[in-house]
Structure formats: C-alpha cells, structure tokens
C-alpha cells in the first residue's frame, strides 16, 4: 500500500506531463510551410555556394527555385491553416538571404568583382534595400497593442508597396539571364555586353530603389480575371511554360522585362482606383454631411 501510492502519484504526474507535451506539439499542418521555407533558405545557400564555384547558371537556377518555393509556402500555410508568427518571421529571414544576399553575391562574383572593391558597393546597397523592404512589410503587418490600424480601401490589398523581394531578385539577375541566353545562341558579343559591370551595377541600384520605394506593384493573390480573358491567359501561361522548358534563360529574361513594364501599368491602375475611391468618399460625404 505504501509503495503503491507513490507509484500512482508518479503515474499521474507523468500523465499530466505527457498530456501537456502532447497538447503543445505542433501539428503537421503547421510544420509543412516551415519545411518549405527551410527548403527555400537552403536553395539560397546552395546558390551562393555555386556562385563561389563559378557555376553561375546553377546559382541562378537555385535562386529561381527559392522564388517558386516562396510563392508556395505562404499559400500552403493559409490553405492548411498553419500560419503563425514564427513562420512569418522565418519566411522573412529566409527571403533576405535568398533574395537579398544571394543575388547580390552572385552578381558580384559574376561580373562586379572585375572593377575591384568598388564593385561590391551596389551589392551592399541592394542587400540593404532588400532588408529595409522586408522590415517595412513586417512592420506594416504588426498591430501594436491598444492601437487601431488605419482603415485602408479595399483595392489597396491588390497592391504591394514597392517591388517585392522575390521579384526584385529576378530583376537583379536579369543581366545574368540575358547573358546566358545569348551565350547559348552563340551571340558572344551580346552576351558579354550584358556582363559589363556598369550595366549590372545600374540594375542592382535601380531595383534596390524600386524595392524601398512607394511604387504600387500588383499583388496577384486577389486579382480577378474577367471571363473573356481566362482563355487567353491560360494560353499565354502555356506558351510561357513551353518557352521556359526549351529556352529557360530567355524565358526568365523576358519575364523580367514584362514585369518591369507592368510596374508602369500597376502604378496607373492604383492612381485610377485611388481617384475613384476619393470621388466616392466625397459623394458619400456630400449625401450625408456630418451633424
């Protein structure tokens, strides 16, 4: 009897401990997005390693793979209801390495190191702009206790503020994509022209400025497609995939040019929607004056 009571108490304590541990254990749904983020982070690290080995095509391919993974992990997290504050912070840190540090180092080792230490300055500026853009995005998503976030018009959710980090990485690698494409076609002179350090430096600085700017850029998460545009869109995506399989570097370079051109139209669309929203607010105030 005296021996059984301590054992029973020990079992109860162990049971309580096991039950609490089981309750705190994260579900698989919450782990899958973090696993994908980890894969994207590893892809960025591998890209840096390939760049140090002089294998720039493989480095660019792994940065592109990191971008694809980054486009999936957030959506999968929302689909599986596995979003968390930890996942958001982890994703931001992984984005900084894969889309801020990795592209800058790849471009430096590919061409900018030809002009000496000064060639590292655009790389540093690009990485700094990437970190500032990610920090601004994180700060905007945090609501301080006791504060009420300022209301935003519904159309604003269709736009990013500045160029997002994955798109910025793709634009920064445009000279490398174009050079690889023309090199495969045998246009050696054109390929070397895209490899000029000055051109790469200008691209890095301009893209870095776009990332920290307030330029509205389309967020394609909530964009609705009119029924008459569904078939042309599917055909266009199919054609792009076909080109991507046969001529990947040319397709990626063309995608960068298309995205850069779309920034002009996204800014115009945002301005038009803002004007319509302000006009609607003024009509509402005129119909229902205060007091």
PADOGU-567210 format. One record per atom (N, C-alpha, C, O): x, y, z; residue in one letter. Coordinates in steps of 0.2 Angstrom, whole numbers, padded with zeros to 4 digits, always signed. Last residue first. Layout:
BEGIN
XYZA
...
***
This chain:
BEGIN
-0116+0330-0194X
-0120+0334-0190X
-0127+0334-0193X
-0131+0338-0190X
-0109+0328-0211X
-0108+0327-0203X
-0113+0332-0199X
-0113+0338-0201X
-0119+0324-0225X
-0115+0329-0221X
-0115+0327-0214X
-0120+0325-0211X
-0122+0313-0235X
-0123+0313-0228X
-0118+0317-0225X
-0113+0315-0222X
-0118+0317-0248X
-0125+0315-0247X
-0127+0314-0240X
-0133+0315-0238X
-0105+0321-0246X
-0110+0326-0249X
-0117+0324-0247X
-0121+0328-0246X
-0099+0309-0242X
-0099+0315-0238X
-0104+0320-0240X
-0108+0323-0235X
-0101+0302-0254X
-0104+0300-0248X
-0105+0305-0243X
-0110+0306-0240X
-0093+0310-0263X
-0100+0309-0264X
-0104+0307-0258X
-0109+0309-0257X
-0081+0307-0257X
-0083+0314-0257X
-0091+0314-0258X
-0094+0318-0256X
-0079+0294-0259X
-0080+0296-0252X
-0083+0303-0252X
-0087+0305-0248X
-0079+0293-0273X
-0084+0290-0270X
-0085+0293-0262X
-0091+0294-0260X
-0067+0300-0275X
-0073+0303-0278X
-0079+0300-0274X
-0084+0303-0273X
-0058+0291-0269X
-0059+0298-0266X
-0065+0301-0269X
-0068+0305-0265X
-0059+0280-0278X
-0061+0280-0271X
-0062+0286-0268X
-0067+0287-0264X
-0055+0286-0290X
-0062+0284-0290X
-0064+0283-0282X
-0070+0284-0281X
-0041+0288-0286X
-0046+0294-0288X
-0053+0292-0288X
-0057+0296-0285X
-0037+0275-0284X
-0037+0280-0279X
-0042+0286-0280X
-0045+0288-0276X
-0039+0270-0297X
-0043+0267-0291X
-0043+0272-0286X
-0048+0273-0282X
-0028+0277-0303X
-0035+0277-0306X
-0040+0275-0300X
-0045+0278-0299X
-0017+0273-0296X
-0019+0280-0296X
-0026+0281-0298X
-0030+0285-0295X
-0017+0259-0299X
-0018+0261-0292X
-0020+0269-0292X
-0025+0270-0288X
-0015+0260-0313X
-0021+0257-0311X
-0022+0259-0303X
-0028+0260-0302X
-0002+0266-0313X
-0008+0269-0316X
-0014+0267-0314X
-0019+0270-0312X
+0006+0256-0307X
+0005+0262-0304X
-0001+0266-0307X
-0004+0270-0303X
+0004+0246-0316X
+0001+0245-0310X
+0001+0251-0306X
-0004+0253-0302X
+0010+0251-0328X
+0003+0250-0328X
+0000+0249-0321X
-0006+0251-0320X
+0023+0250-0323X
+0020+0257-0325X
+0013+0256-0325X
+0009+0261-0323X
+0025+0237-0321X
+0025+0242-0315X
+0022+0248-0317X
+0019+0252-0313X
+0026+0230-0333X
+0019+0230-0329X
+0019+0235-0323X
+0014+0237-0321X
+0039+0231-0336X
+0034+0235-0340X
+0028+0236-0336X
+0024+0241-0337X
+0044+0222-0327X
+0046+0229-0326X
+0042+0233-0330X
+0040+0239-0328X
+0038+0210-0332X
+0036+0213-0325X
+0038+0220-0324X
+0035+0224-0322X
+0044+0209-0344X
+0037+0210-0344X
+0035+0213-0337X
+0031+0217-0337X
+0058+0208-0341X
+0056+0213-0344X
+0048+0215-0344X
+0046+0220-0343X
+0057+0195-0334X
+0059+0201-0330X
+0057+0208-0334X
+0055+0212-0331X
+0053+0187-0344X
+0048+0188-0338X
+0050+0194-0334X
+0046+0198-0332X
+0064+0187-0352X
+0058+0190-0355X
+0053+0192-0349X
+0050+0197-0349X
+0073+0180-0343X
+0074+0187-0345X
+0068+0191-0348X
+0067+0196-0346X
+0066+0168-0343X
+0067+0172-0337X
+0068+0179-0338X
+0066+0183-0335X
+0067+0164-0357X
+0060+0165-0354X
+0061+0169-0347X
+0057+0173-0346X
+0081+0163-0358X
+0077+0168-0362X
+0070+0169-0359X
+0068+0175-0359X
+0083+0152-0350X
+0086+0159-0348X
+0083+0164-0352X
+0081+0170-0349X
+0076+0141-0355X
+0074+0144-0349X
+0077+0151-0347X
+0073+0155-0344X
+0069+0136-0368X
+0074+0141-0368X
+0073+0145-0361X
+0070+0150-0361X
+0061+0125-0365X
+0065+0124-0371X
+0071+0130-0370X
+0077+0128-0372X
+0053+0129-0354X
+0056+0122-0354X
+0062+0122-0359X
+0067+0119-0358X
+0049+0141-0357X
+0053+0140-0351X
+0057+0133-0351X
+0063+0133-0349X
+0041+0139-0368X
+0047+0143-0369X
+0052+0142-0363X
+0058+0141-0364X
+0031+0132-0361X
+0034+0129-0366X
+0041+0132-0368X
+0046+0129-0369X
+0027+0142-0352X
+0030+0136-0349X
+0033+0133-0355X
+0039+0130-0353X
+0022+0152-0361X
+0027+0153-0357X
+0031+0147-0354X
+0037+0147-0354X
+0011+0144-0366X
+0016+0146-0371X
+0022+0148-0367X
+0028+0146-0369X
+0003+0144-0354X
+0005+0138-0358X
+0011+0139-0362X
+0016+0135-0362X
+0000+0157-0352X
+0004+0153-0347X
+0007+0147-0350X
+0013+0145-0349X
-0007+0160-0364X
-0001+0163-0363X
+0003+0160-0358X
+0009+0159-0359X
-0018+0151-0362X
-0014+0150-0367X
-0007+0154-0367X
-0002+0151-0368X
-0023+0157-0350X
-0021+0150-0350X
-0017+0149-0356X
-0012+0145-0355X
-0027+0170-0355X
-0022+0169-0350X
-0019+0162-0350X
-0013+0161-0349X
-0037+0167-0365X
-0030+0170-0367X
-0025+0169-0362X
-0019+0168-0363X
-0046+0162-0356X
-0043+0158-0361X
-0037+0160-0363X
-0032+0157-0364X
-0049+0173-0348X
-0047+0167-0345X
-0043+0163-0350X
-0038+0160-0349X
-0055+0185-0353X
-0048+0184-0353X
-0045+0178-0350X
-0039+0177-0350X
-0068+0184-0351X
-0066+0184-0358X
-0058+0184-0358X
-0056+0182-0364X
-0070+0184-0337X
-0071+0178-0341X
-0068+0178-0348X
-0066+0173-0350X
-0057+0193-0329X
-0063+0193-0332X
-0064+0187-0336X
-0059+0184-0339X
-0049+0189-0314X
-0048+0189-0321X
-0055+0189-0324X
-0059+0184-0322X
-0044+0198-0299X
-0049+0194-0303X
-0048+0195-0310X
-0047+0200-0313X
-0031+0197-0288X
-0033+0199-0294X
-0038+0195-0297X
-0037+0189-0298X
-0025+0192-0276X
-0033+0193-0276X
-0035+0196-0283X
-0041+0199-0283X
-0012+0190-0279X
-0015+0185-0275X
-0023+0186-0276X
-0027+0181-0276X
-0003+0198-0286X
-0008+0194-0290X
-0012+0189-0286X
-0015+0184-0289X
-0001+0214-0283X
-0001+0208-0280X
-0006+0203-0283X
-0012+0205-0283X
+0008+0227-0292X
+0002+0222-0292X
+0004+0216-0287X
+0009+0213-0288X
+0014+0240-0284X
+0015+0235-0288X
+0010+0230-0287X
+0008+0228-0281X
+0017+0257-0281X
+0012+0252-0281X
+0013+0247-0286X
+0014+0248-0292X
+0031+0264-0274X
+0028+0262-0280X
+0023+0257-0279X
+0025+0251-0277X
+0039+0268-0264X
+0032+0268-0263X
+0028+0266-0269X
+0022+0267-0269X
+0054+0259-0263X
+0050+0265-0265X
+0043+0263-0263X
+0041+0258-0260X
+0062+0248-0261X
+0061+0253-0255X
+0056+0259-0257X
+0055+0263-0252X
+0063+0243-0274X
+0060+0239-0268X
+0059+0243-0262X
+0054+0242-0258X
+0068+0253-0282X
+0061+0251-0283X
+0058+0247-0277X
+0053+0247-0275X
+0081+0253-0277X
+0077+0259-0276X
+0070+0257-0277X
+0066+0260-0273X
+0085+0240-0282X
+0085+0241-0274X
+0081+0247-0273X
+0077+0247-0268X
+0085+0242-0295X
+0080+0238-0292X
+0080+0239-0285X
+0074+0238-0282X
+0095+0252-0297X
+0088+0254-0298X
+0083+0249-0295X
+0078+0251-0293X
+0106+0244-0292X
+0104+0251-0289X
+0097+0252-0290X
+0093+0255-0286X
+0106+0234-0301X
+0106+0232-0294X
+0103+0239-0290X
+0099+0238-0286X
+0108+0241-0314X
+0102+0236-0312X
+0101+0235-0305X
+0096+0236-0302X
+0121+0247-0312X
+0115+0251-0313X
+0108+0247-0311X
+0104+0249-0308X
+0129+0235-0311X
+0128+0240-0305X
+0122+0244-0306X
+0118+0245-0301X
+0127+0230-0324X
+0125+0226-0318X
+0124+0230-0312X
+0119+0230-0308X
+0133+0240-0331X
+0126+0238-0333X
+0123+0234-0327X
+0118+0236-0324X
+0146+0240-0326X
+0142+0246-0326X
+0135+0244-0326X
+0131+0247-0323X
+0151+0227-0330X
+0150+0228-0323X
+0145+0234-0322X
+0141+0235-0317X
+0144+0218-0343X
+0148+0223-0341X
+0146+0225-0334X
+0140+0226-0332X
+0136+0207-0348X
+0140+0206-0342X
+0145+0212-0340X
+0149+0211-0336X
+0130+0211-0360X
+0126+0211-0354X
+0130+0210-0347X
+0127+0211-0342X
+0141+0210-0368X
+0138+0217-0367X
+0134+0217-0360X
+0134+0221-0356X
+0142+0196-0369X
+0147+0200-0365X
+0145+0207-0363X
+0147+0210-0358X
+0131+0193-0377X
+0132+0191-0370X
+0137+0194-0366X
+0135+0196-0360X
+0135+0200-0388X
+0129+0202-0385X
+0129+0200-0378X
+0128+0203-0373X
+0146+0192-0392X
+0147+0199-0391X
+0141+0202-0387X
+0142+0206-0382X
+0140+0179-0394X
+0145+0180-0389X
+0146+0188-0387X
+0146+0190-0381X
+0128+0171-0398X
+0129+0178-0399X
+0134+0181-0393X
+0132+0184-0388X
+0125+0158-0396X
+0131+0159-0400X
+0132+0167-0401X
+0137+0168-0405X
+0115+0155-0388X
+0113+0156-0395X
+0119+0157-0399X
+0119+0158-0405X
+0121+0155-0376X
+0118+0148-0378X
+0117+0149-0386X
+0117+0144-0390X
+0122+0169-0374X
+0128+0164-0375X
+0126+0157-0377X
+0130+0155-0381X
+0109+0173-0373X
+0113+0175-0379X
+0119+0171-0380X
+0122+0169-0385X
+0107+0167-0360X
+0103+0166-0366X
+0106+0167-0372X
+0107+0163-0377X
+0116+0173-0352X
+0116+0165-0353X
+0112+0164-0359X
+0114+0159-0363X
+0113+0186-0352X
+0119+0184-0355X
+0120+0177-0356X
+0122+0174-0361X
+0100+0186-0347X
+0101+0188-0354X
+0107+0186-0356X
+0108+0183-0362X
+0103+0182-0333X
+0098+0178-0338X
+0100+0179-0345X
+0100+0175-0349X
+0112+0192-0330X
+0114+0186-0330X
+0110+0181-0334X
+0112+0177-0338X
+0103+0204-0330X
+0109+0203-0334X
+0112+0196-0335X
+0114+0194-0340X
+0093+0199-0320X
+0091+0200-0327X
+0098+0200-0332X
+0098+0196-0337X
+0094+0199-0307X
+0098+0194-0311X
+0096+0194-0318X
+0099+0190-0322X
+0086+0209-0303X
+0093+0210-0302X
+0097+0205-0306X
+0102+0206-0308X
+0073+0203-0305X
+0075+0209-0309X
+0083+0210-0309X
+0086+0212-0314X
+0073+0193-0296X
+0073+0191-0303X
+0075+0197-0307X
+0079+0196-0312X
+0074+0201-0284X
+0079+0196-0285X
+0079+0194-0293X
+0085+0194-0296X
+0061+0207-0285X
+0067+0211-0285X
+0073+0207-0287X
+0078+0209-0291X
+0053+0196-0283X
+0053+0199-0290X
+0059+0204-0290X
+0062+0204-0296X
+0056+0194-0269X
+0057+0189-0275X
+0057+0192-0282X
+0062+0190-0286X
+0052+0207-0263X
+0059+0204-0263X
+0060+0199-0269X
+0065+0199-0272X
+0041+0218-0273X
+0043+0213-0268X
+0050+0210-0269X
+0052+0210-0274X
+0043+0235-0275X
+0043+0229-0278X
+0045+0223-0273X
+0050+0224-0269X
+0030+0245-0266X
+0037+0244-0269X
+0037+0237-0272X
+0032+0233-0271X
+0018+0238-0258X
+0021+0245-0258X
+0028+0243-0260X
+0032+0240-0256X
+0006+0229-0269X
+0012+0229-0264X
+0014+0236-0264X
+0013+0240-0269X
-0012+0227-0271X
-0005+0230-0272X
+0000+0230-0267X
-0002+0230-0261X
-0024+0224-0266X
-0022+0221-0273X
-0015+0223-0275X
-0012+0221-0280X
-0027+0231-0256X
-0025+0225-0254X
-0022+0221-0261X
-0019+0216-0260X
-0033+0243-0261X
-0026+0243-0259X
-0023+0236-0257X
-0017+0235-0258X
-0047+0241-0262X
-0042+0240-0268X
-0035+0240-0266X
-0031+0237-0270X
-0052+0245-0250X
-0052+0238-0252X
-0047+0236-0258X
-0044+0231-0258X
-0043+0257-0240X
-0048+0255-0245X
-0047+0248-0248X
-0041+0245-0248X
-0039+0255-0223X
-0037+0255-0230X
-0042+0254-0235X
-0047+0249-0233X
-0039+0263-0207X
-0043+0259-0212X
-0040+0260-0219X
-0037+0266-0221X
-0025+0260-0196X
-0029+0265-0200X
-0033+0261-0206X
-0030+0256-0209X
-0028+0250-0182X
-0024+0251-0188X
-0029+0256-0192X
-0035+0255-0192X
-0027+0255-0165X
-0032+0253-0171X
-0029+0255-0177X
-0027+0261-0179X
-0019+0249-0151X
-0020+0254-0156X
-0024+0251-0161X
-0025+0245-0162X
-0017+0240-0141X
-0020+0246-0139X
-0021+0251-0145X
-0024+0257-0143X
-0002+0233-0148X
-0007+0233-0143X
-0010+0240-0141X
-0007+0244-0140X
+0001+0236-0165X
+0003+0237-0158X
-0003+0236-0154X
-0009+0238-0155X
+0001+0225-0178X
-0004+0229-0175X
-0001+0230-0167X
-0002+0225-0163X
+0011+0221-0192X
+0010+0221-0184X
+0006+0226-0182X
+0007+0232-0184X
+0013+0224-0205X
+0008+0218-0203X
+0007+0217-0196X
+0003+0213-0194X
+0022+0234-0206X
+0015+0235-0208X
+0010+0230-0206X
+0004+0231-0205X
+0034+0227-0202X
+0031+0232-0198X
+0024+0234-0199X
+0020+0235-0195X
+0035+0219-0213X
+0034+0216-0207X
+0031+0221-0202X
+0026+0219-0198X
+0038+0228-0223X
+0032+0224-0224X
+0031+0221-0217X
+0025+0220-0216X
+0050+0234-0218X
+0044+0238-0219X
+0038+0234-0219X
+0032+0235-0216X
+0058+0223-0219X
+0057+0226-0212X
+0051+0230-0212X
+0046+0230-0208X
+0059+0221-0233X
+0056+0216-0229X
+0054+0219-0222X
+0049+0217-0219X
+0065+0233-0236X
+0059+0232-0239X
+0055+0227-0235X
+0049+0227-0233X
+0077+0232-0229X
+0073+0238-0227X
+0066+0236-0230X
+0061+0238-0227X
+0083+0221-0236X
+0082+0221-0229X
+0077+0226-0227X
+0072+0225-0223X
+0084+0227-0249X
+0080+0221-0248X
+0078+0220-0241X
+0073+0219-0239X
+0093+0237-0246X
+0087+0239-0249X
+0082+0233-0248X
+0076+0234-0246X
+0105+0229-0243X
+0102+0234-0238X
+0095+0236-0240X
+0090+0236-0236X
+0107+0223-0255X
+0105+0219-0249X
+0102+0223-0244X
+0097+0221-0241X
+0110+0234-0263X
+0104+0230-0265X
+0102+0226-0259X
+0096+0226-0257X
+0122+0239-0257X
+0116+0243-0257X
+0109+0239-0259X
+0104+0240-0256X
+0130+0229-0259X
+0129+0230-0252X
+0122+0234-0252X
+0118+0233-0248X
+0131+0229-0273X
+0129+0223-0270X
+0126+0225-0263X
+0121+0222-0261X
+0137+0242-0275X
+0130+0241-0277X
+0127+0234-0274X
+0121+0234-0273X
+0150+0239-0269X
+0145+0244-0266X
+0138+0243-0269X
+0134+0243-0265X
+0158+0230-0276X
+0154+0227-0270X
+0149+0232-0268X
+0144+0230-0264X
+0166+0238-0284X
+0160+0234-0287X
+0156+0231-0282X
+0150+0228-0284X
+0176+0243-0277X
+0170+0247-0278X
+0164+0243-0281X
+0159+0245-0280X
+0186+0233-0277X
+0181+0233-0271X
+0175+0238-0272X
+0170+0237-0269X
+0186+0229-0295X
+0189+0229-0288X
+0184+0230-0283X
+0178+0229-0284X
+0179+0226-0306X
+0181+0233-0305X
+0184+0234-0298X
+0185+0240-0296X
+0176+0212-0306X
+0181+0214-0311X
+0183+0222-0310X
+0189+0223-0312X
+0165+0210-0298X
+0172+0209-0295X
+0178+0211-0300X
+0183+0212-0298X
+0154+0210-0306X
+0156+0216-0302X
+0163+0216-0299X
+0166+0221-0298X
+0152+0197-0311X
+0155+0202-0315X
+0157+0208-0311X
+0162+0211-0313X
+0150+0186-0302X
+0149+0185-0310X
+0153+0191-0314X
+0156+0189-0319X
+0151+0191-0289X
+0156+0186-0292X
+0156+0185-0299X
+0161+0182-0302X
+0140+0200-0290X
+0147+0202-0288X
+0152+0197-0291X
+0157+0199-0294X
+0129+0192-0292X
+0131+0197-0297X
+0138+0199-0296X
+0142+0201-0301X
+0130+0184-0281X
+0130+0180-0287X
+0132+0186-0292X
+0137+0184-0297X
+0128+0193-0271X
+0134+0189-0271X
+0135+0186-0278X
+0141+0186-0281X
+0115+0197-0274X
+0120+0202-0274X
+0127+0198-0274X
+0131+0201-0278X
+0107+0185-0273X
+0108+0188-0279X
+0114+0193-0279X
+0117+0194-0284X
+0109+0182-0258X
+0112+0178-0264X
+0112+0181-0270X
+0117+0181-0274X
+0104+0193-0251X
+0111+0192-0251X
+0113+0188-0257X
+0118+0189-0260X
+0090+0194-0256X
+0094+0200-0254X
+0101+0198-0255X
+0105+0202-0259X
+0084+0181-0257X
+0083+0187-0262X
+0086+0193-0261X
+0086+0198-0265X
+0089+0173-0247X
+0088+0170-0254X
+0087+0176-0259X
+0090+0175-0265X
+0090+0181-0236X
+0096+0178-0238X
+0095+0176-0246X
+0100+0177-0250X
+0077+0187-0235X
+0083+0191-0235X
+0089+0188-0238X
+0093+0190-0242X
+0069+0175-0234X
+0069+0179-0240X
+0075+0184-0241X
+0077+0185-0246X
+0072+0170-0222X
+0074+0166-0227X
+0074+0171-0234X
+0078+0170-0238X
+0066+0181-0214X
+0074+0180-0214X
+0076+0175-0220X
+0081+0177-0223X
+0053+0179-0218X
+0056+0185-0219X
+0064+0184-0219X
+0067+0187-0223X
+0050+0166-0213X
+0050+0167-0220X
+0054+0174-0222X
+0057+0174-0227X
+0052+0168-0199X
+0056+0164-0203X
+0056+0165-0210X
+0062+0165-0213X
+0040+0176-0197X
+0047+0179-0196X
+0052+0175-0199X
+0057+0177-0202X
+0030+0168-0201X
+0031+0174-0204X
+0038+0177-0203X
+0041+0179-0208X
+0032+0157-0191X
+0033+0156-0199X
+0034+0162-0203X
+0038+0162-0207X
+0029+0164-0179X
+0036+0161-0181X
+0037+0160-0188X
+0042+0162-0191X
+0016+0167-0181X
+0020+0172-0181X
+0027+0170-0182X
+0031+0173-0185X
+0008+0156-0193X
+0010+0158-0187X
+0015+0163-0187X
+0017+0165-0192X
-0003+0145-0202X
+0000+0152-0202X
+0002+0153-0195X
-0002+0151-0190X
-0010+0134-0206X
-0004+0133-0202X
+0000+0140-0202X
+0006+0139-0201X
-0021+0131-0214X
-0022+0134-0208X
-0016+0133-0203X
-0017+0132-0197X
-0018+0126-0226X
-0018+0121-0221X
-0020+0124-0214X
-0020+0121-0209X
-0019+0138-0233X
-0023+0133-0235X
-0024+0128-0230X
-0029+0125-0228X
-0009+0146-0228X
-0016+0148-0227X
-0021+0142-0228X
-0026+0142-0225X
+0002+0138-0231X
+0001+0139-0224X
-0006+0141-0223X
-0010+0139-0218X
+0001+0138-0245X
+0000+0132-0242X
-0001+0133-0235X
-0006+0129-0232X
+0005+0152-0247X
-0002+0149-0249X
-0004+0143-0246X
-0009+0142-0244X
+0018+0152-0242X
+0013+0156-0238X
+0006+0154-0240X
+0001+0153-0236X
+0024+0143-0250X
+0024+0141-0243X
+0018+0145-0240X
+0015+0143-0236X
+0025+0147-0264X
+0020+0142-0262X
+0019+0141-0254X
+0014+0140-0252X
+0034+0157-0266X
+0027+0158-0268X
+0022+0153-0266X
+0016+0154-0266X
+0045+0151-0262X
+0042+0157-0258X
+0035+0158-0260X
+0031+0160-0256X
+0047+0142-0272X
+0045+0139-0265X
+0042+0145-0261X
+0038+0144-0257X
+0051+0151-0282X
+0045+0147-0283X
+0043+0144-0276X
+0037+0144-0275X
+0062+0156-0276X
+0057+0161-0278X
+0050+0157-0279X
+0045+0159-0276X
+0071+0145-0276X
+0069+0148-0270X
+0063+0153-0271X
+0058+0153-0266X
+0072+0143-0290X
+0069+0138-0286X
+0066+0141-0279X
+0061+0139-0277X
+0080+0155-0293X
+0073+0154-0295X
+0069+0149-0292X
+0063+0150-0290X
+0091+0151-0286X
+0088+0157-0283X
+0081+0157-0286X
+0076+0159-0283X
+0095+0140-0293X
+0093+0139-0287X
+0089+0145-0284X
+0085+0144-0279X
+0098+0146-0306X
+0093+0141-0305X
+0090+0140-0298X
+0084+0139-0297X
+0109+0154-0302X
+0103+0157-0304X
+0097+0152-0304X
+0092+0154-0302X
+0118+0143-0300X
+0117+0148-0294X
+0110+0151-0296X
+0106+0152-0292X
+0119+0137-0312X
+0116+0133-0307X
+0114+0138-0301X
+0109+0137-0298X
+0125+0148-0319X
+0119+0145-0321X
+0115+0141-0316X
+0109+0142-0315X
+0138+0149-0312X
+0133+0154-0311X
+0126+0152-0314X
+0121+0154-0311X
+0149+0142-0305X
+0144+0139-0309X
+0138+0144-0308X
+0133+0142-0304X
+0160+0147-0297X
+0159+0149-0304X
+0154+0146-0308X
+0154+0147-0314X
+0159+0144-0284X
+0162+0139-0288X
+0162+0141-0295X
+0165+0137-0300X
+0152+0154-0279X
+0159+0154-0277X
+0163+0149-0281X
+0169+0150-0282X
+0139+0150-0284X
+0142+0156-0287X
+0150+0156-0285X
+0154+0158-0289X
+0137+0138-0277X
+0138+0138-0284X
+0141+0144-0287X
+0146+0143-0291X
+0134+0145-0264X
+0140+0140-0265X
+0142+0139-0272X
+0148+0139-0274X
+0123+0152-0267X
+0129+0156-0265X
+0135+0151-0266X
+0141+0153-0268X
+0114+0142-0269X
+0116+0147-0275X
+0122+0150-0273X
+0126+0151-0278X
+0113+0136-0257X
+0117+0132-0262X
+0118+0137-0268X
+0123+0136-0271X
+0106+0146-0250X
+0113+0145-0248X
+0117+0141-0253X
+0123+0142-0255X
+0094+0146-0257X
+0098+0152-0257X
+0105+0151-0255X
+0110+0153-0258X
+0090+0133-0253X
+0091+0134-0260X
+0095+0141-0261X
+0100+0141-0265X
+0088+0135-0239X
+0094+0130-0242X
+0095+0132-0249X
+0101+0131-0251X
+0077+0143-0240X
+0083+0145-0237X
+0089+0141-0239X
+0094+0144-0241X
+0068+0134-0246X
+0070+0140-0249X
+0076+0143-0247X
+0080+0145-0251X
+0067+0124-0235X
+0070+0122-0242X
+0072+0128-0246X
+0077+0128-0250X
+0061+0132-0225X
+0068+0130-0224X
+0071+0127-0231X
+0077+0128-0232X
+0049+0134-0231X
+0053+0139-0230X
+0060+0137-0229X
+0065+0141-0232X
+0045+0120-0230X
+0046+0123-0237X
+0050+0129-0236X
+0054+0131-0241X
+0044+0119-0217X
+0049+0115-0220X
+0050+0118-0227X
+0056+0118-0229X
+0034+0128-0214X
+0041+0130-0211X
+0046+0125-0215X
+0051+0128-0216X
+0023+0122-0220X
+0025+0128-0223X
+0032+0130-0220X
+0036+0133-0224X
+0023+0110-0211X
+0024+0109-0219X
+0026+0116-0221X
+0031+0116-0225X
+0019+0112-0198X
+0026+0111-0200X
+0028+0112-0207X
+0033+0114-0209X
+0006+0114-0197X
+0010+0119-0196X
+0017+0119-0197X
+0021+0124-0198X
+0002+0101-0201X
+0000+0106-0205X
+0004+0113-0204X
+0005+0117-0208X
+0006+0093-0190X
+0010+0093-0197X
+0008+0098-0201X
+0012+0101-0205X
+0006+0103-0175X
+0003+0098-0180X
+0007+0098-0186X
+0011+0103-0187X
+0017+0104-0161X
+0014+0107-0167X
+0011+0101-0172X
+0014+0096-0172X
+0012+0100-0144X
+0016+0098-0150X
+0013+0101-0156X
+0007+0101-0157X
+0005+0103-0133X
+0009+0109-0136X
+0012+0107-0143X
+0015+0111-0146X
-0001+0092-0130X
-0005+0097-0132X
-0001+0103-0135X
-0004+0107-0139X
+0009+0084-0126X
+0006+0082-0132X
+0001+0088-0135X
+0001+0089-0141X
+0013+0090-0115X
+0018+0090-0120X
+0014+0088-0127X
+0016+0091-0132X
+0002+0087-0107X
+0003+0094-0109X
+0008+0095-0115X
+0007+0099-0119X
+0002+0073-0106X
-0004+0077-0109X
-0002+0084-0111X
-0004+0086-0117X
+0014+0071-0100X
+0013+0069-0106X
+0008+0072-0110X
+0008+0074-0116X
+0011+0077-0087X
+0017+0080-0091X
+0016+0078-0099X
+0017+0082-0103X
+0001+0069-0083X
+0000+0076-0084X
+0005+0079-0088X
+0003+0083-0093X
+0008+0057-0082X
+0002+0058-0087X
+0001+0065-0088X
-0001+0067-0094X
+0017+0060-0072X
+0019+0058-0079X
+0014+0059-0084X
+0015+0062-0090X
+0008+0061-0061X
+0012+0067-0063X
+0015+0066-0071X
+0015+0071-0074X
+0002+0048-0061X
-0002+0054-0063X
+0002+0060-0065X
+0000+0064-0070X
+0013+0041-0058X
+0010+0040-0065X
+0006+0046-0067X
+0005+0048-0072X
+0016+0046-0046X
+0021+0047-0051X
+0018+0046-0058X
+0019+0050-0062X
+0005+0041-0039X
+0006+0048-0039X
+0011+0050-0045X
+0010+0055-0048X
+0007+0027-0040X
+0001+0030-0043X
+0002+0038-0044X
+0000+0041-0049X
+0019+0026-0032X
+0019+0025-0039X
+0013+0028-0043X
+0014+0030-0049X
+0015+0030-0020X
+0019+0034-0023X
+0020+0033-0031X
+0020+0037-0035X
+0005+0019-0017X
+0003+0026-0018X
+0008+0031-0021X
+0006+0035-0026X
+0013+0007-0017X
+0008+0008-0022X
+0006+0016-0023X
+0005+0018-0029X
+0019+0007-0005X
+0023+0008-0011X
+0019+0009-0017X
+0021+0012-0022X
+0009+0006+0004X
+0013+0012+0005X
+0018+0013-0001X
+0019+0019-0003X
+0004-0006+0000X
+0000+0000+0000X
+0004+0006+0000X
+0003+0011-0004X
***
